[in-house]
Amino acid sequence: MADLTAAERLDRTLAIVPWVANQPNGTATFAEIGERFNIDSDDLRDCLVVTSMVGVHPYTPDVLINAIIDADTVSIELPDYFRRPLRLTAEQTFALLTSAKALLSVPGADENSALARGLAKVLNALGEASETAVEIAIDTASDAITEQLRSAIDNKLSVEMSYYSYGRDNTGSRVIDPWTIHSEGGLWYLQGWCHASGAERIFRIDRIHEVSLLDSLFEVPDPVPEFRLFDSADAQGRVTLRLSQQAKWVIEYYPTESVTQETNGALTVELAIGSIAWLERLLLRLGPDAAVLDASEGLEGVGAASARRLLAIYSE
């Protein structure tokens, strides 16, 4: 198995620890954990090495997670603090619900675990069936599709998949040589070779609708290219935006070429653009919180043009 990124290691650890703690005597074998979470012994040890440093203030032994790693077993003991009822603010509750749903989307996470049962209790206490309830939906990858992709990766089989492209806003069929699966920012991605493009591509797994394993074998490059969600070298151009303070989320959500803080708190940001459709959606979403200061040839007036098209549709 390829080395796990820091984000993947954190995702796995946060899913593995409560699952092991919920097993009889809080113990599971390396084989059981490896089969459930698709992780080998070395990566499992790396994931758990910092677990015993996790706890709450004042970080004394009685409030730290106790992880015991033997030759072929792992035991997890949670301190009493983690078992006590908590009083949460509305913001803390919302963050907890969102994080819990994201963790339960990790392949191998137990839908009947203590985490899942606790989430159900919180939702029930908040009145999830009431007219004022807020539904929290997390874009997650289908377990069935993820398992099909893992099988194709293990057996080095090409796949044909139906995929929705956000940048092009269409769904099409692609033949892919799947190399590996990555987790980044709470989402799962497939890295592989796209036959139609004749190049390496990254695909969000939650946007894959169907997968069929083909009979054709492929060779995985050695080493596998570094996983990068976006390569600015392939950009169609660049735009420079002035973002208000309310639009600062852009620099946290998307890769930037440069960021300059202005005296009034606004930001001047340069972005590499992968597709015009993506830029249109971003500008429409930002609305008055963004102004285009400069744009490469072919990208001028994109926001205004897309706004006029939308207005024309509504007027009809």
N, C-alpha and C positions, 0 to 999 in steps of 0.2 A: 504493500500500500504506500502511496506517495505520502510525503511528510505533510502533516496537518498544519494549516495556517493557525495563527493565534485565535482568530475568530472561530474557526472550526473546532479548535481545542476547547474553547470556552463553551460553545454550544453543546458539544458532546458531554463535557463535565457536568454542566447544569442539568442535563437529562439523565446521566448515569447515576449521579450521587443519590437523588431521591428514589430512583428505581431500586438500587442496591439496598438502601436503608429500609425499604418497604418489604424486602424479602425476609423469609424466616431467619430469625437471629441476625438480621441485617447483614447477611453474608451471601456472596455469589462467587462462582468460580470464574476464572479468566475466560474459559470456553463459553460459559453462559453469556457473559457480558459481550464477548467478541461476536457471538452469533447474533445476538439481539441488536447490537449497535454497529455491526460491520466494522470492527476495529481490532487491530492486532495487539499483541501483548505489549510491545514497545510503546506504541502510541497510547495505549491505556495507561501505562505507568507515567508517561509524560503528562497526560491529562490530570492524573490524580496527585502528582507530586506536590502541587501547591494547595491541595484541598485542606490539609491540616493547618494551614495558615489562615483559613477563612473563619470568620466569626463576627462578633460585635464588640464594641467598646466595653471594657478596657482591654480586650483581647487576652484575657487570662485563660488558662487551660480549660476552665469550666464553661466558657462560652465559645470555644472553638470546636469545629467539626473534627471528630476523631476518625481518621482513615488508617486502617491497618492493612498493609499489603504483604501477603505471604507469597510463597513460591507459586501457588496456583489459585489463591483465593483473595478476595477483597472484602473487607468488613467496614461498614460505615456506622458510626454512632453519632446521632445528632444531640447536641446539648439541650437541656430543658428549655432554654430560651426560645428555640425554634418550635417548641410544642405549646407555648403559651398563647392564649388569645391576644390579638392585637387590636388597638384602636387606631383606625386609619382615617386620614382626611379624604375628601372627595378626590383630590388630585392623586394621592397615594393609591387609593382604591382603583382608579382608572389605570394608572401605570401598572399596578399588580395584575389586573385582569388582562391587559394587553400583553405583558411579558409572559404570563402563564399560558395564554393561547399560543403565543409564538413558540414557547418551549415544547408544548404538546404537539407541535407540527414537526419536530425533529424525528426523522425516521427511527423507529424503534421505541419511541416514547410510548408508555403504557396508558391507553385511554381509560383504564380502570385504576390508575395509580392514586396515591394519596393526593398528588397535585390535582389530578382531574376531579377527584371527589371534593377537594377543598374549593376548587373553582366553582363547582356546581352549587356548593353551599353558599358561597359569596353571592353568586348570581340570584339564588333563591331569596337570600336576605335582602337584596336590593330590589326585589320585585321585578324579575326579568319579564314577567308576563304582563306587566302594567302598560298602560297606554303611553306612559312617559319614559319607558325603558329605552336605553340606547344600545343598539346592537354593535358589537365590536367584531369586525370581520378582518381576518388576517389572510393575505394572499399566500396560500401554502401549496406545496407540490403534492400531487396525488401519490399516495403510497404505492399504488399499483404501477404507475408509470415510473416512479423512482426505482422500484425493484426490477422492472424490465430493463431500465438503463444500466443498473448495476450488473445484471446478468449479461448484457451485451458487452460491457466493459471487461468483465471477468473472462468471457469467452472470445473476446476480440472479434465480435460480430458487428457488421454495419447495421444501421437501423434506418427505417423510413418513418418519418414523424410528421404529424400535422401541427404546425406552429404558427402562433399569432405574433406578428412583428409589430411592436408598438410604434417604431419609427415610420413604417410604411402604412400602418393601420390596415393590414390585411392578413388573412390566414392562407397559408400555402403548404404544400408538401415538400419536404427536403429529405435527402439521403445524407446521413451523417456517420462518420467513423467516431464513435464516442471514446474519448481518452480518459476523462476523469470527472468527478463531481466535486464542486466546491460550495462552501457556505460563506456568504458575505452579506453583512448588514441585515441578518435575519431572513435572507432569501437563499434559495438553492439554485446553482447554475451548473450547466453541462458545458464542458470544454471539449471541442473535437474538431474534426476536419469536415467542412461542408463541401460536398461534391459540386453543387451548383455554383458556389462562389469560387471554388478552387483555392480555398484558403482556410486558415484557422478561424473559428467563430466561437462566440460565447452565447449560450441560450438560457433564458430563465425557464426553469423546469415547470413552474406554475402556469406558463403560457403554452406548454405542450399539451395538446388535446388527445392525441392518440400516438401510439408507438407500435411498430411491427419490426420484429427481428428478422433480418435477411440472412441468406446462406453465405454471403461473401465475407471472407476474413480480411483483416487489415493488420498492419504493423503499427505499433505505438512508437512515436518518435522517442529517441533516447538522447538527451533528456526531454521530458515534456516541456514545451515552452512555458515561461512564467505566466501565471494566471493574472490577467489584467482585464477589468470590466470594459475599459475603453482605451483605445490607442489613438492619441491625438494625431499621429502620423497619417491616419486614414481619414482625417476630418475633411468635410467639404469646404470649410472655411472657419472664420472666427468672428465673434461679435463682442463688442464691449458694452456692458450695461451699467447704468447707475441704479443701484438697488436701495430702496428705503430700508429703515431699520426693521420693518415688518417682514422684509423679504430676505433676511439674512440666512434663512434656512437653505437657500440655494447653494451657498458655499459649503454647507455641511452635507448636502444630498448629492451634489454633482462635482466631478473633477474640474478644477479651474486651472487656467494658465497663469493668472496673476490676480491678486486682490490688493486694493489700496483703500485704507480707511480715510474718509473725509472728516473734516472738523465738525460737521453737523451730525455725525453718526452714520451717514450713508456710506455705501461701498461702491467702488468702481471695480468691476469684475470683468475679466476676459475669459470667454468660454470657447472651447473648440466644439464645432457643431458636426454631429454625425449625419443628420438628415434635416431637411427643411421642415418636414412634418413635425419632428421633435421640437424644433425651435418655435414653430407656430403654437404648439400646445403650451410650451413654457410661457411664452409672452402673453397668451390669452389668460393663462392661470394667474400670472402676476398682475395683469391689468395696470392700474395707475401706480403700482409699487415698483415699476421698472421703466427705464427710458433707454432707448438704444442710442449710444453715443457714436459708435462706429461699427461698420459691418463689411465683411469681404464682398467682393463682386458676386452678385447672384443672391445675396442675403439681404440686400437693402429693401426696406419697406415690407418685409415679410409679415410683421405683426399687424400692420394696418390692412394689408391685403386679405389676410385670413379673417380679420374682424369684419371687413366688408362682405366677405362671402357668407359669414354667419348671419349678419344682419339681413342679407338678401333672402336667405332661407326663411328667417322668421317673418319677413314682410310678405312672402308668398303664402 
